[in-house]
Amino acid sequence: MILKVVIIEDEKHSRETLRSMLEEFCQDVKVIATAGSVKEAVKVLSIYSPDVVFLDIELQPGLGFDVLEQIKEPSFEIIFTTAFEKYAIKAIKFSSLDYLLKPIDLDELQDAVEKARNQIDTNVYRQQIDTLMESLSKGSNKQEKICLATTAGMEFIAIQDIILCKADGSYTCFVLKNKKTLLVSKHLKEYENLLADQQFMRVHNSFLINLNEVKKYIKSDGGYIIMSNNMNVSISPRKKDDLIEAMKRL
């Protein structure tokens, strides 16, 4: 199946470079249109029906997100592109949407195209976009939801409902207040970085905890904490002082 692509990018050189990479190195891809501004992008997307849109975050004037606000029911996958690691990238990660940092790496581009080819689900995708736009509208690092890609599909979880995250090899297990657990194929380190501003703390190589869900700190037996679900969590010796200080600040 030919994957129809639209490129939205305000720099002509970047547009043409991405077009060349897609058409030369990505199998069964056809660039059907390009746009260089928010206004032009909205017009192009009202005319064409792409499968995938490469959307530059920093359009001049405006932002790529301004395009999304004017497209009420997107029926295409979006792959964001940007030259900067800004707060918007964190919001994108919370939504489990894809993005590429410029200059775009060919292997990452090919992976993103194949991922988009295999996962178009408009109902789930609409929720991902909504999660992203809610995060951006708050204008801060505080997130309310996170989208987790499990083997069963996408799960949209309220941050406050997460008790802790536990490392399981190259996977991360999320333990929730409703006693449900979710296994996600990403390392715990990724969620440590993502949830650092949400009152989560890495207290052990295997555990990232929600500080609001700590019930008790036990000094004996090397030190450990009891979470709101009565689960015992070990504390790394070098993390004890940091944990106590963090709990005082709550």
SELUM-312582 format. One line per field, with one value per atom (N, C-alpha, C): x, y, z; residue number from 1; residue in one letter. Coordinates in steps of 0.2 Angstrom, whole numbers, padded with zeros to 4 digits. Last residue first. Example, Ala and Ser with C-alpha at 12.3 -4.5 7.8 and 13.67 -1.06 7.14 Angstrom:
px: 0064,0068,0064,0066,0062,0066
py: -0011,-0005,0000,-0028,-0022,-0016
pz: 0035,0036,0039,0039,0039,0039
resi: 2,2,2,1,1,1
resn: S,S,S,A,A,A
END
This chain:
px: 0032,0025,0020,0044,0042,0035,0046,0045,0042,0049,0043,0041,0062,0056,0049,0069,0069,0063,0068,0066,0065,0075,0068,0065,0088,0084,0076,0091,0091,0087,0091,0087,0086,0099,0092,0088,0109,0111,0105,0102,0105,0107,0087,0094,0097,0073,0076,0084,0060,0067,0069,0043,0048,0055,0028,0035,0040,0012,0017,0024,0000,0003,0009,-0004,-0007,-0004,0003,-0004,-0007,0019,0015,0008,0032,0026,0022,0050,0044,0038,0065,0061,0054,0080,0076,0072,0087,0091,0087,0079,0080,0083,0071,0074,0075,0063,0070,0074,0050,0053,0060,0037,0044,0047,0021,0025,0033,0015,0011,0015,0015,0019,0015,0009,0006,0010,0016,0009,0006,0027,0028,0021,0027,0023,0023,0043,0037,0033,0052,0050,0043,0063,0057,0057,0076,0070,0063,0085,0086,0080,0076,0079,0080,0068,0071,0076,0064,0067,0071,0048,0055,0058,0036,0038,0046,0030,0031,0032,0032,0025,0025,0044,0040,0033,0048,0051,0048,0042,0038,0042,0052,0046,0042,0063,0064,0057,0057,0060,0061,0054,0048,0051,0066,0062,0057,0070,0074,0070,0063,0061,0064,0061,0065,0062,0046,0051,0054,0033,0040,0045,0024,0025,0032,0010,0017,0018,0000,0001,0009,-0012,-0005,-0004,-0024,-0022,-0015,-0028,-0025,-0023,-0031,-0037,-0034,-0019,-0023,-0029,-0006,-0011,-0016,0010,0005,0000,0018,0014,0009,0033,0027,0024,0043,0041,0034,0057,0050,0049,0069,0069,0061,0066,0071,0070,0056,0056,0060,0054,0058,0057,0039,0044,0047,0030,0033,0039,0016,0023,0024,0003,0006,0014,-0007,-0001,0002,-0017,-0019,-0013,-0011,-0013,-0015,-0011,-0005,-0006,-0023,-0022,-0016,-0020,-0020,-0019,-0025,-0024,-0025,-0017,-0020,-0019,-0017,-0015,-0020,-0014,-0016,-0014,-0008,-0016,-0018,0005,0004,-0004,0004,0004,0004,0008,0007,0009,0000,0005,0003,-0002,-0004,0002,-0006,-0001,-0004,-0013,-0014,-0007,-0009,-0015,-0015,0006,0002,-0004,0015,0010,0006,0023,0025,0020,0012,0016,0018,0000,0006,0011,-0011,-0010,-0004,-0011,-0016,-0014,-0003,-0001,-0005,-0012,-0006,-0003,-0022,-0024,-0017,-0016,-0018,-0020,-0013,-0007,-0010,-0025,-0021,-0015,-0030,-0033,-0029,-0021,-0021,-0024,-0026,-0019,-0018,-0039,-0038,-0030,-0037,-0040,-0039,-0031,-0027,-0030,-0042,-0036,-0032,-0049,-0052,-0047,-0040,-0043,-0046,-0026,-0032,-0035,-0012,-0017,-0024,0000,-0004,-0010,0008,0006,0001,0013,0010,0006,0020,0014,0010,0031,0027,0020,0037,0034,0029,0041,0036,0033,0050,0044,0039,0060,0056,0050,0064,0062,0058,0069,0064,0061,0080,0074,0068,0088,0085,0079,0091,0088,0084,0088,0092,0088,0086,0083,0088,0095,0094,0091,0078,0082,0090,0070,0074,0078,0053,0060,0063,0040,0043,0050,0023,0030,0033,0015,0015,0022,0012,0014,0014,0009,0004,0006,0021,0016,0010,0028,0030,0024,0022,0022,0023,0027,0020,0018,0040,0038,0031,0040,0043,0040,0037,0032,0034,0048,0043,0038,0061,0057,0052,0074,0070,0067,0073,0074,0070,0069,0076,0078,0056,0059,0066,0041,0048,0050,0029,0032,0039,0018,0025,0028,0002,0006,0013,-0010,-0005,0000,-0027,-0020,-0015,-0038,-0039,-0032,-0044,-0038,-0039,-0055,-0056,-0050,-0052,-0056,-0055,-0039,-0041,-0045,-0035,-0040,-0042,-0026,-0032,-0038,-0016,-0020,-0027,-0010,-0013,-0018,-0005,-0010,-0014,0006,0000,-0006,0016,0012,0006,0014,0016,0013,0019,0014,0018,0025,0023,0019,0034,0035,0030,0033,0032,0032,0040,0041,0040,0036,0033,0034,0031,0036,0033,0024,0022,0028,0020,0026,0025,0006,0008,0015,-0001,0004,0006,-0011,-0010,-0006,-0021,-0015,-0015,-0030,-0032,-0026,-0032,-0029,-0031,-0039,-0040,-0038,-0036,-0044,-0045,-0023,-0026,-0033,-0021,-0019,-0022,-0026,-0029,-0027,-0017,-0024,-0028,-0005,-0006,-0013,-0007,-0006,-0007,-0008,-0013,-0013,0005,-0001,-0007,0017,0014,0008,0021,0026,0023,0018,0015,0020,0015,0019,0016,0009,0008,0013,0012,0007,0006,0025,0023,0018,0023,0022,0021,0031,0029,0029,0037,0030,0027,0051,0047,0040,0062,0056,0052,0072,0074,0068,0066,0072,0073,0055,0054,0060,0061,0055,0055,0072,0073,0067,0065,0070,0071,0057,0054,0059,0068,0063,0060,0073,0077,0073,0062,0065,0069,0061,0055,0058,0073,0071,0065,0072,0078,0076,0061,0061,0066,0054,0060,0060,0042,0042,0049,0032,0039,0040,0024,0022,0029,0020,0025,0024,0010,0010,0016,0009,0012,0011,0002,0002,0004,0009,0008,0008,0003,0006,0004,0004,0000,0004
py: 0091,0089,0093,0092,0098,0097,0081,0087,0092,0072,0071,0077,0077,0077,0077,0073,0080,0081,0059,0063,0070,0057,0055,0059,0061,0064,0063,0052,0059,0063,0040,0041,0048,0037,0040,0042,0029,0035,0040,0016,0020,0028,0014,0014,0019,0006,0012,0011,-0005,-0004,0003,-0005,-0003,-0002,-0015,-0013,-0011,-0010,-0013,-0010,-0004,-0009,-0012,0006,-0001,-0006,0016,0016,0010,0009,0013,0012,0010,0006,0011,0009,0013,0008,0006,0005,0009,0001,0007,0005,-0008,-0005,0001,-0013,-0017,-0013,0003,-0003,-0007,0014,0015,0008,0017,0012,0012,0028,0026,0022,0026,0026,0025,0029,0029,0029,0038,0035,0035,0045,0038,0034,0056,0057,0050,0051,0053,0054,0037,0043,0045,0030,0030,0037,0017,0025,0025,0004,0008,0015,-0002,-0005,-0001,0006,0004,0002,0018,0012,0010,0029,0028,0022,0042,0035,0034,0050,0050,0042,0062,0055,0055,0074,0072,0064,0078,0076,0073,0079,0085,0084,0066,0070,0076,0059,0060,0064,0057,0060,0062,0051,0058,0061,0039,0043,0050,0034,0037,0041,0030,0035,0038,0021,0027,0032,0009,0014,0020,0007,0006,0011,0000,0005,0004,-0008,-0010,-0004,-0010,-0006,-0007,-0017,-0018,-0015,-0013,-0012,-0013,-0018,-0017,-0017,-0013,-0015,-0014,-0007,-0014,-0017,0006,0001,-0006,0013,0013,0007,0003,0008,0007,0001,-0002,0004,-0003,0002,-0001,-0009,-0011,-0006,-0009,-0005,-0007,-0018,-0016,-0012,-0024,-0019,-0016,-0029,-0030,-0024,-0020,-0027,-0029,-0008,-0010,-0018,0000,-0005,-0008,0014,0010,0006,0017,0016,0013,0022,0022,0021,0033,0028,0028,0042,0035,0030,0054,0053,0046,0053,0053,0051,0042,0049,0048,0035,0034,0041,0026,0033,0033,0014,0015,0022,0005,0011,0012,-0013,-0007,-0001,-0024,-0024,-0018,-0021,-0026,-0026,-0003,-0009,-0014,0013,0008,0001,0026,0020,0015,0043,0037,0032,0052,0049,0043,0067,0060,0058,0079,0076,0068,0088,0084,0080,0102,0098,0095,0112,0105,0100,0123,0121,0114,0126,0130,0129,0120,0122,0126,0116,0122,0124,0105,0111,0117,0095,0096,0103,0095,0097,0099,0091,0098,0100,0077,0082,0089,0072,0072,0077,0073,0077,0077,0064,0072,0076,0052,0055,0062,0052,0053,0055,0050,0056,0057,0037,0043,0050,0029,0030,0036,0031,0033,0034,0028,0035,0036,0020,0019,0026,0015,0020,0017,0007,0009,0014,0005,-0001,0001,0017,0013,0007,0022,0025,0021,0013,0013,0016,0016,0010,0009,0030,0028,0021,0027,0031,0030,0020,0017,0021,0030,0024,0020,0040,0041,0035,0033,0035,0037,0031,0025,0027,0045,0041,0035,0059,0053,0048,0076,0069,0063,0087,0085,0077,0086,0088,0089,0072,0078,0080,0067,0066,0073,0058,0064,0063,0052,0051,0058,0050,0052,0052,0048,0043,0044,0059,0057,0051,0061,0059,0057,0066,0059,0057,0078,0073,0066,0085,0084,0078,0085,0081,0080,0093,0087,0082,0105,0102,0095,0110,0107,0103,0105,0110,0106,0103,0099,0103,0107,0109,0104,0105,0106,0107,0093,0099,0099,0086,0087,0093,0073,0079,0080,0064,0063,0070,0058,0064,0062,0050,0050,0056,0056,0054,0054,0062,0055,0052,0074,0071,0064,0084,0076,0074,0098,0095,0087,0108,0101,0097,0118,0120,0114,0113,0116,0117,0109,0104,0107,0121,0118,0113,0124,0129,0125,0116,0114,0119,0122,0116,0114,0140,0133,0128,0156,0151,0145,0162,0163,0157,0147,0155,0158,0133,0136,0144,0121,0128,0131,0108,0111,0119,0101,0105,0109,0086,0093,0096,0075,0077,0084,0064,0071,0072,0051,0053,0060,0050,0045,0047,0064,0060,0054,0070,0065,0061,0088,0081,0077,0099,0097,0089,0102,0102,0099,0102,0097,0096,0115,0108,0102,0124,0123,0117,0121,0120,0119,0126,0119,0117,0139,0135,0127,0143,0145,0140,0139,0137,0137,0136,0140,0137,0127,0131,0136,0111,0117,0121,0099,0102,0108,0082,0090,0092,0069,0072,0079,0058,0065,0068,0041,0046,0053,0026,0032,0037,0013,0014,0020,0014,0010,0012,0027,0024,0021,0033,0028,0025,0042,0038,0032,0049,0046,0041,0053,0049,0045,0061,0055,0051,0071,0067,0060,0077,0074,0069,0082,0077,0073,0092,0086,0081,0100,0096,0091,0105,0102,0098,0112,0106,0102,0122,0117,0110,0129,0126,0120,0129,0130,0126,0125,0132,0134,0111,0114,0121,0097,0104,0107,0086,0088,0096,0071,0078,0081,0055,0060,0067,0039,0046,0051,0024,0029,0036,0011,0017,0022,-0006,0000,0006
pz: 0251,0249,0253,0257,0253,0251,0264,0268,0264,0254,0257,0262,0250,0245,0249,0261,0259,0255,0260,0266,0265,0248,0249,0255,0250,0245,0246,0260,0262,0257,0252,0258,0260,0241,0240,0246,0245,0243,0241,0248,0253,0251,0240,0239,0244,0247,0245,0245,0242,0245,0243,0247,0241,0245,0249,0252,0246,0247,0244,0247,0251,0256,0253,0243,0242,0246,0247,0249,0248,0253,0248,0250,0263,0262,0258,0261,0262,0261,0271,0265,0266,0278,0276,0270,0284,0279,0276,0294,0289,0283,0299,0300,0294,0295,0295,0296,0284,0290,0289,0281,0280,0286,0273,0279,0277,0261,0267,0273,0246,0251,0258,0236,0238,0243,0232,0235,0238,0225,0232,0236,0216,0217,0224,0211,0216,0215,0204,0203,0206,0206,0208,0207,0204,0201,0202,0210,0203,0200,0219,0219,0211,0218,0225,0225,0208,0208,0214,0210,0212,0211,0206,0206,0207,0204,0210,0211,0190,0193,0200,0185,0187,0190,0181,0186,0189,0171,0177,0183,0162,0160,0166,0168,0165,0164,0172,0177,0175,0160,0164,0170,0155,0151,0155,0165,0165,0161,0163,0168,0168,0145,0151,0156,0138,0138,0145,0135,0133,0132,0150,0144,0142,0158,0156,0150,0172,0165,0163,0184,0182,0174,0196,0189,0188,0207,0208,0201,0206,0205,0205,0206,0212,0212,0198,0198,0204,0192,0197,0199,0177,0181,0185,0173,0175,0179,0159,0165,0166,0151,0152,0158,0151,0147,0147,0168,0162,0158,0175,0173,0167,0187,0181,0181,0191,0193,0187,0198,0192,0194,0208,0207,0200,0207,0213,0212,0197,0197,0204,0197,0198,0198,0193,0200,0202,0179,0183,0190,0171,0175,0179,0156,0163,0166,0142,0144,0152,0132,0138,0141,0117,0120,0127,0117,0114,0118,0122,0121,0117,0125,0120,0118,0127,0130,0124,0129,0123,0126,0138,0138,0133,0140,0136,0136,0155,0151,0147,0162,0159,0155,0167,0170,0168,0170,0166,0170,0171,0175,0170,0165,0165,0168,0156,0162,0161,0148,0148,0154,0146,0153,0153,0133,0135,0142,0132,0130,0132,0137,0141,0139,0128,0135,0139,0117,0117,0124,0121,0119,0120,0122,0128,0127,0109,0114,0120,0102,0101,0106,0109,0109,0108,0104,0111,0113,0091,0093,0100,0091,0089,0091,0094,0099,0097,0082,0089,0094,0071,0072,0079,0070,0073,0075,0062,0061,0064,0063,0069,0068,0052,0055,0061,0048,0043,0046,0059,0057,0052,0058,0064,0062,0046,0047,0053,0050,0044,0045,0060,0061,0056,0054,0059,0060,0045,0042,0047,0054,0049,0047,0060,0064,0060,0049,0052,0056,0046,0041,0044,0057,0055,0051,0054,0054,0052,0064,0057,0058,0072,0066,0068,0079,0080,0074,0078,0075,0077,0086,0084,0082,0090,0087,0086,0106,0099,0096,0119,0115,0108,0127,0122,0118,0133,0137,0133,0122,0124,0129,0120,0115,0117,0132,0131,0125,0129,0134,0134,0118,0117,0123,0124,0119,0118,0130,0134,0130,0118,0122,0126,0109,0114,0119,0092,0099,0103,0079,0080,0087,0074,0078,0078,0069,0068,0072,0072,0073,0072,0063,0065,0066,0064,0064,0067,0053,0059,0058,0050,0048,0054,0052,0050,0048,0064,0060,0058,0066,0066,0062,0066,0071,0072,0064,0061,0066,0072,0066,0063,0080,0083,0078,0072,0075,0078,0069,0064,0066,0081,0079,0073,0082,0086,0084,0075,0072,0075,0077,0079,0075,0070,0073,0075,0055,0062,0064,0056,0057,0052,0067,0060,0061,0075,0075,0068,0072,0078,0078,0057,0061,0066,0053,0056,0060,0042,0045,0047,0041,0041,0045,0032,0037,0036,0023,0028,0034,0017,0018,0023,0007,0013,0014,0003,0002,0008,0007,0001,0000,0020,0019,0011,0020,0023,0022,0014,0011,0014,0023,0017,0013,0034,0035,0028,0028,0030,0031,0026,0020,0022,0039,0035,0029,0044,0047,0042,0030,0035,0038,0020,0023,0029,0013,0016,0020,0001,0006,0008,-0005,-0005,0001,-0007,-0011,-0011,-0007,-0004,-0009,-0005,-0010,-0006,-0002,0001,-0005,-0003,-0004,-0001,0008,0003,0003,0009,0012,0007,0001,0006,0010,-0008,-0010,-0006,-0002,-0008,-0010,0010,0010,0004,0006,0010,0010,-0001,-0005,-0001,0009,0003,0000,0017,0020,0014,0008,0010,0013,0006,0000,0003,0019,0016,0010,0021,0025,0022,0011,0011,0015,0016,0010,0009,0032,0028,0022,0037,0035,0031,0034,0036,0033,0032,0034,0037,0020,0024,0025,0018,0018,0022,0010,0015,0013,0008,0006,0012,0005,0011,0008,-0004,-0005,0001,0000,0000,0000
resi: 250,250,250,249,249,249,248,248,248,247,247,247,246,246,246,245,245,245,244,244,244,243,243,243,242,242,242,241,241,241,240,240,240,239,239,239,238,238,238,237,237,237,236,236,236,235,235,235,234,234,234,233,233,233,232,232,232,231,231,231,230,230,230,229,229,229,228,228,228,227,227,227,226,226,226,225,225,225,224,224,224,223,223,223,222,222,222,221,221,221,220,220,220,219,219,219,218,218,218,217,217,217,216,216,216,215,215,215,214,214,214,213,213,213,212,212,212,211,211,211,210,210,210,209,209,209,208,208,208,207,207,207,206,206,206,205,205,205,204,204,204,203,203,203,202,202,202,201,201,201,200,200,200,199,199,199,198,198,198,197,197,197,196,196,196,195,195,195,194,194,194,193,193,193,192,192,192,191,191,191,190,190,190,189,189,189,188,188,188,187,187,187,186,186,186,185,185,185,184,184,184,183,183,183,182,182,182,181,181,181,180,180,180,179,179,179,178,178,178,177,177,177,176,176,176,175,175,175,174,174,174,173,173,173,172,172,172,171,171,171,170,170,170,169,169,169,168,168,168,167,167,167,166,166,166,165,165,165,164,164,164,163,163,163,162,162,162,161,161,161,160,160,160,159,159,159,158,158,158,157,157,157,156,156,156,155,155,155,154,154,154,153,153,153,152,152,152,151,151,151,150,150,150,149,149,149,148,148,148,147,147,147,146,146,146,145,145,145,144,144,144,143,143,143,142,142,142,141,141,141,140,140,140,139,139,139,138,138,138,137,137,137,136,136,136,135,135,135,134,134,134,133,133,133,132,132,132,131,131,131,130,130,130,129,129,129,128,128,128,127,127,127,126,126,126,125,125,125,124,124,124,123,123,123,122,122,122,121,121,121,120,120,120,119,119,119,118,118,118,117,117,117,116,116,116,115,115,115,114,114,114,113,113,113,112,112,112,111,111,111,110,110,110,109,109,109,108,108,108,107,107,107,106,106,106,105,105,105,104,104,104,103,103,103,102,102,102,101,101,101,100,100,100,99,99,99,98,98,98,97,97,97,96,96,96,95,95,95,94,94,94,93,93,93,92,92,92,91,91,91,90,90,90,89,89,89,88,88,88,87,87,87,86,86,86,85,85,85,84,84,84,83,83,83,82,82,82,81,81,81,80,80,80,79,79,79,78,78,78,77,77,77,76,76,76,75,75,75,74,74,74,73,73,73,72,72,72,71,71,71,70,70,70,69,69,69,68,68,68,67,67,67,66,66,66,65,65,65,64,64,64,63,63,63,62,62,62,61,61,61,60,60,60,59,59,59,58,58,58,57,57,57,56,56,56,55,55,55,54,54,54,53,53,53,52,52,52,51,51,51,50,50,50,49,49,49,48,48,48,47,47,47,46,46,46,45,45,45,44,44,44,43,43,43,42,42,42,41,41,41,40,40,40,39,39,39,38,38,38,37,37,37,36,36,36,35,35,35,34,34,34,33,33,33,32,32,32,31,31,31,30,30,30,29,29,29,28,28,28,27,27,27,26,26,26,25,25,25,24,24,24,23,23,23,22,22,22,21,21,21,20,20,20,19,19,19,18,18,18,17,17,17,16,16,16,15,15,15,14,14,14,13,13,13,12,12,12,11,11,11,10,10,10,9,9,9,8,8,8,7,7,7,6,6,6,5,5,5,4,4,4,3,3,3,2,2,2,1,1,1
resn: L,L,L,R,R,R,K,K,K,M,M,M,A,A,A,E,E,E,I,I,I,L,L,L,D,D,D,D,D,D,K,K,K,K,K,K,R,R,R,P,P,P,S,S,S,I,I,I,S,S,S,V,V,V,N,N,N,M,M,M,N,N,N,N,N,N,S,S,S,M,M,M,I,I,I,I,I,I,Y,Y,Y,G,G,G,G,G,G,D,D,D,S,S,S,K,K,K,I,I,I,Y,Y,Y,K,K,K,K,K,K,V,V,V,E,E,E,N,N,N,L,L,L,N,N,N,I,I,I,L,L,L,F,F,F,S,S,S,N,N,N,H,H,H,V,V,V,R,R,R,M,M,M,F,F,F,Q,Q,Q,Q,Q,Q,D,D,D,A,A,A,L,L,L,L,L,L,N,N,N,E,E,E,Y,Y,Y,E,E,E,K,K,K,L,L,L,H,H,H,K,K,K,S,S,S,V,V,V,L,L,L,L,L,L,T,T,T,K,K,K,K,K,K,N,N,N,K,K,K,L,L,L,V,V,V,F,F,F,C,C,C,T,T,T,Y,Y,Y,S,S,S,G,G,G,D,D,D,A,A,A,K,K,K,C,C,C,L,L,L,I,I,I,I,I,I,D,D,D,Q,Q,Q,I,I,I,A,A,A,I,I,I,F,F,F,E,E,E,M,M,M,G,G,G,A,A,A,T,T,T,T,T,T,A,A,A,L,L,L,C,C,C,I,I,I,K,K,K,E,E,E,Q,Q,Q,K,K,K,N,N,N,S,S,S,G,G,G,K,K,K,S,S,S,L,L,L,S,S,S,E,E,E,M,M,M,L,L,L,T,T,T,D,D,D,I,I,I,Q,Q,Q,Q,Q,Q,R,R,R,Y,Y,Y,V,V,V,N,N,N,T,T,T,D,D,D,I,I,I,Q,Q,Q,N,N,N,R,R,R,A,A,A,K,K,K,E,E,E,V,V,V,A,A,A,D,D,D,Q,Q,Q,L,L,L,E,E,E,D,D,D,L,L,L,D,D,D,I,I,I,P,P,P,K,K,K,L,L,L,L,L,L,Y,Y,Y,D,D,D,L,L,L,S,S,S,S,S,S,F,F,F,K,K,K,I,I,I,A,A,A,K,K,K,I,I,I,A,A,A,Y,Y,Y,K,K,K,E,E,E,F,F,F,A,A,A,T,T,T,T,T,T,F,F,F,I,I,I,I,I,I,E,E,E,F,F,F,S,S,S,P,P,P,E,E,E,K,K,K,I,I,I,Q,Q,Q,E,E,E,L,L,L,V,V,V,D,D,D,F,F,F,G,G,G,L,L,L,G,G,G,P,P,P,Q,Q,Q,L,L,L,E,E,E,I,I,I,D,D,D,L,L,L,F,F,F,V,V,V,V,V,V,D,D,D,P,P,P,S,S,S,Y,Y,Y,I,I,I,S,S,S,L,L,L,V,V,V,K,K,K,V,V,V,A,A,A,E,E,E,K,K,K,V,V,V,S,S,S,G,G,G,A,A,A,T,T,T,A,A,A,I,I,I,V,V,V,K,K,K,V,V,V,D,D,D,Q,Q,Q,C,C,C,F,F,F,E,E,E,E,E,E,L,L,L,M,M,M,S,S,S,R,R,R,L,L,L,T,T,T,E,E,E,R,R,R,S,S,S,H,H,H,K,K,K,E,E,E,D,D,D,E,E,E,I,I,I,I,I,I,V,V,V,V,V,V,K,K,K,L,L,L,I,I,I,M,M,M
END
